[in-house]
Amino acid sequence: MSTALQALRNVAFVGHPSAGKTTLVDALAFQLGASARKGSVGDKTSICDTEPEEQEKGHTLQMAIVQADHGGLRWSLFDTPGYPDFIADVQAAMFAADLVVGVVSSAGRVSYNLRKKLESAAALGKGRAIVVTHVDGENSDFETTVDELVQSIGPVCVPLLLPDKSGHGFSRVVTAFEESGGEWRKALMDRAMDACTDEGLLGRYLETETLSEEELRLALPLAIAKGALIPVLACQPESGLGVDKVLDFLHDFAPHPALFEQKDAEGNPVALDPEGALAGTVFNVKSDPHLGKVCVARILRGTLGSHDTVSGPRTSERGEKLGGLFRLVGKKREPLESGKPGEVVAFAKVESIHYGESFTTAGGEFVRAPLPPQPTPMVALAVQPKSRADEQKIGEALHKLAAEDPTFRTEYHAETHEMVAYGMSDLHLQVMEARLKRRFGVEITTHVPRIAYRETISRAAEGHYRHKKQTGGRGQFGECYIRLRPLPKGSGVVFTDAVVGGSIPRNLIPAVEKGMRDVVSKGVLTNSQVVDLDFEVHDGKFHEVDSDEASFKIAGARAFMDGFQKAGPVLLEPMVELSISVPTDSAGTIFSDLTSHRRGQVLDQWNEADGAVTVIKALAPLAAVQTYQRDLKSQTAGEGSFTMRVVDYAQVPPSEQAKILAQYGKKHEEE
């Protein structure tokens, strides 16, 4: 076990908004010497919350990294957003860390949000600990918080740093080591022995039921790394009370990289060898106004030098030379000569390596690391540039924002002719819009995207149109008689030529079809695509001089529209399958809302997380769930999540169809 690996402390802080994560990281950064003074979220001096949007809202909205050398160790602290809307940065920080610290307020409750993040950390094989803040709060009760942690997360949660009192009487923190014969010391020993690999020590413990303090201290890091123990630590970051003890805990017991078996995405072991072939993974991308693209990576194997040439999956054979190697101290950068296995480094001006991608030296072999899967963004807004100048810049600006955040994407919807941005929530998209304006000078207008309805018919009908135009000289003439009949779902639009006797010349029949298909692509009712019908042209008339392709194209289009209106036209709407995860005590509200207010149908349901979470599978019209995220957030106190995908199209109920036609009719009049 190398000394270099033992000296690394990669720690991510996660939790619910307002739990005190950023205040804790600010306090730890000050004690590590990373900042000259203790930063504060309230007075906008935090070393972590440096973005204007963060300072305006008083909440962390992106991952911040504070790195420092202190006490013979190399530290990397990751402050992460509390809002689940910004889960991408939380997942990235947990990937890069060896210990994930959940932060919970003693004055509040153990949130579903925190439980999910700690479950994700366990799934990634990370060590876990919990810091309980606001112990001096008026309604705080440390023992109640510990009981709730044990109930919601499990008996692996054991206090190691305890307050002398909860509430205003809180004055000092004591360790469970000081409890000779105490219940928490016994629980710590039991949990430590659950992960023990020393058979001699385990045998002695079974006989004596005790460990020396030195034996317990030596056993704790492995127990934490293996998930047998989640230490619970009390402190008050704002006043600094107990922060030094938390730092001592991280120094002495936080797992280091050598305690974990590092594997690639296929499950093969990857040795933490500084002399091996270079392998690293980019887990975060930032855009710097001076340096351009900055990649933040964890080194898996080998050594990365500050002037090395690296290669990613998209890089040319020659690779790209680093534009500098450095570590991050909030928004500041400090140069590095090299990065070794287990270390977190940042490098600039490598354009071909993106978020989640592996890199090596030019021509080397890639080692793919298993980054946690990111959720699919479900909240959509149509975006339009405000001015011609914005129109010219918006494409590149949106591309750069999407490169930084895997839960933000944009795509052009050909059916509705809209550029649509997808994010995790309204807040997420508001923040992206603010960044678009501040960083790239691009202003946009937004609205709920148009729904791509489909149009079809419910019965057979006939249509006719005579096109005749005489303006002097050669005129225009074409006449068509057509039949329409509905076809089974998925059949598309079929053109049938049933003309006999030459009533329409053969060379003009394609013009009739072209006129029809022009209308099919634009729609008759709502500017939506027409589907699943047979268009048969069976008769017509022509003029030897005035008939031409243009005339019969118009005649075919108008005859189609005439027949369509007589054939019981109906709108089809996209139906989405939803998978909704909510705290079980909110499930009844969700069922009622889906069936009573969203024209939804519950298909299935089951419980997860020992019954604490209910997963609901349902079918509903897209029109009824376009703003579902904000309603679900309100109904579940921000703890519900969902995914959805279009699975089918179904006929719109007549009452709803009338409303849609009235809305689009007004729009057409305005246009």
Buried (B, 14 or more C-beta within 10 A) or exposed (E): EBEBBBBBBBBBBBBBBBBBBBBBBBBBBBBBEBBEEBBBBEEBBBBBBBBEBBBEBBBBBBBBBBBBBBBEBBBBBBBBBBBBBBBBBBBBBBBBBBBBBBBBBBBBBBBBBBBBBBBBBBEBBBBBBBBBBBBBBEEBBBEBBBEBBBEBBEEBBBBBBBBEBBBEEBEEBBBBBEBEEBEBBBBBBBBBBBBBEBEEBBEBBEEEEBBEEEBBBBBBBBBBBBBBBBBBBBBBBBEEBBBBBBBEBBBEBBBBBBBBEBBBEEEEEBEBBBEBEBBBBBBBBBBEEEBBBBBBBBBBBBBBBBEBBBBBEEBEEEBBEBBBBBBBBBEBBEEBEBBBBBBBBBBBBBBBBBBBBBBBBBEBEBBBBBBBEBBEBBBBBBBEBEEEEBEEBBEEBBEBBBBBBBBBBBEEBEBBEBBBBBBBBBBBBBBBBBBBBEBBEBBBEBEEBBBBBBBBBEEBBBBBBBBEEEEEEEBBBBBBBBBBBBBEEEEEBEBBBEBEEEBBBEEBBBBBBBBBBBBBEBBBBBBBBBBBBBBBBBBBBBBEEBBBBBBBBBBBBBBBBBBBBBBEBBBBBBBBBBBBBBBBEBBEBBBEBBBEEBBBEBEEBEEEBEEBBBBBBBBBBBBBBBEBBEBBBEBBEBBBBBBBEEEEBBBBBEEBBEEBBEEBEEEEEEE
